[in-house]
Amino acid sequence: MRYDPVTAFHEADESAKRYMVVRGALSFDAEGLPESYDEDAPEEWLTNGRVVGKSLAADGFLNDFAEDIVVVVSCLGPWCGMPQASDDALMFLRVEADGAAIYLDVDPCMPHHFAEASEADFEVMEACMAGDCPPVAE
């Protein structure tokens, strides 16, 4: 079942890992990424990517963001995450090593990458960051 941005925000906020929310363009090297599940393939693939856009702060998507990232594609059973290049995606980027390494985790449910986010999705992320986040839908 695909996550929605509010669920992703709550999970990132409650995680011991550090995340940043970014609105922007995602590009990546798709060569070698899985096209479908292969039982002999590794559980995850890594590829280079780049995100250019704005990161979310208390006042909204205001901070310029342009970084090389690592896209981590994983499979669960017969399903694999399939990242989508996009000009205006909503992404939850995992930050490691004090910002020296930034990852976009893409699994079959894609809880950290919303390539087709709506303007309403971005607005609710701004509300969440301001402390007025709706509860997770059940």
C-alpha positions in Angstrom: 0.0 0.0 0.0 1.5 3.3 -1.1 2.2 5.9 1.7 0.9 9.4 1.5 3.0 12.4 2.3 1.5 13.0 5.7 2.4 9.4 6.8 5.9 9.9 5.4 6.3 13.1 7.3 5.2 11.6 10.6 7.5 8.6 10.1 10.5 10.7 9.2 9.8 13.0 12.2 9.6 10.1 14.6 12.6 8.3 13.1 16.0 8.1 14.8 17.5 8.9 11.4 17.8 12.4 10.1 15.6 13.5 7.2 15.1 16.7 5.2 12.0 17.4 3.1 12.8 18.8 -0.4 10.6 20.0 -3.3 12.4 19.9 -6.5 13.8 18.1 -9.6 15.2 14.6 -9.3 17.5 13.2 -11.9 19.5 10.0 -11.7 21.5 7.4 -13.6 19.0 4.6 -14.4 21.5 2.3 -16.1 21.6 -1.0 -14.3 18.5 -0.3 -12.1 16.1 -3.3 -11.9 13.2 -3.4 -14.4 11.5 -6.1 -12.4 12.2 -8.5 -9.6 15.1 -10.9 -10.0 15.6 -13.5 -7.3 19.3 -13.6 -8.0 19.8 -9.8 -7.8 20.9 -8.0 -4.7 18.3 -6.7 -2.3 19.2 -3.1 -3.1 20.8 -1.1 -5.9 22.7 2.2 -5.6 22.9 4.8 -8.3 23.9 8.4 -8.5 21.4 11.2 -8.5 20.9 14.9 -8.2 18.2 17.0 -6.5 17.8 20.7 -7.3 15.0 22.7 -5.6 14.1 24.0 -2.2 14.3 22.4 1.3 11.6 22.7 3.8 12.1 25.0 6.8 9.7 26.4 9.4 8.6 29.1 7.0 8.1 26.8 4.0 10.1 25.6 1.0 12.5 28.5 1.0 16.1 27.2 1.2 17.9 26.6 -2.0 19.0 23.0 -2.3 21.3 21.5 -5.0 23.1 18.3 -4.1 24.3 15.1 -5.5 22.6 12.2 -3.8 22.6 8.4 -3.8 19.4 6.7 -4.9 18.9 3.5 -3.0 16.4 1.2 -4.8 15.2 -1.9 -2.9 12.9 -4.8 -3.5 10.3 -6.5 -1.3 9.3 -9.9 -2.5 8.5 -9.6 -6.2 8.2 -5.8 -6.1 10.9 -3.3 -6.7 10.9 0.5 -6.1 11.0 2.4 -9.3 12.3 6.0 -9.0 10.8 8.5 -11.4 12.7 11.5 -12.7 10.5 14.6 -12.0 10.7 18.3 -12.2 8.6 18.9 -9.1 8.8 16.0 -6.7 8.3 15.8 -2.9 11.2 13.9 -1.4 12.3 12.8 2.1 16.1 12.6 1.9 18.0 10.7 4.5 21.0 12.6 5.7 24.1 10.8 7.1 27.6 11.7 8.2 26.6 15.3 9.1 25.3 16.0 5.7 28.3 14.5 3.8 26.0 11.7 2.4 22.4 12.2 1.3 20.2 9.3 0.2 16.8 8.9 -1.4 15.4 5.5 -0.4 13.0 4.1 -3.0 11.2 0.9 -2.1 8.0 -0.5 -3.7 5.8 1.6 -1.6 8.0 4.7 -2.2 7.4 6.3 1.1 10.1 8.9 0.6 9.5 9.9 -3.0 6.4 11.4 -4.4 7.1 12.2 -8.1 3.5 13.4 -8.7 2.9 15.5 -5.6 0.2 18.0 -5.8 0.3 21.6 -4.7 -1.9 20.6 -1.7 0.8 18.0 -0.7 3.4 20.7 -0.6 1.1 23.0 1.4 0.4 20.2 4.0 4.1 19.6 4.3 4.5 23.3 5.2 1.7 23.0 7.7 3.4 19.9 9.2 6.7 21.7 9.5 4.9 24.6 11.3 3.5 22.2 13.8 0.0 21.8 12.4 0.2 18.4 10.8 -3.0 16.4 10.2 -3.0 12.9 11.8 -2.1 9.8 9.8 -5.1 8.5 7.9 -6.2 5.0 9.0 
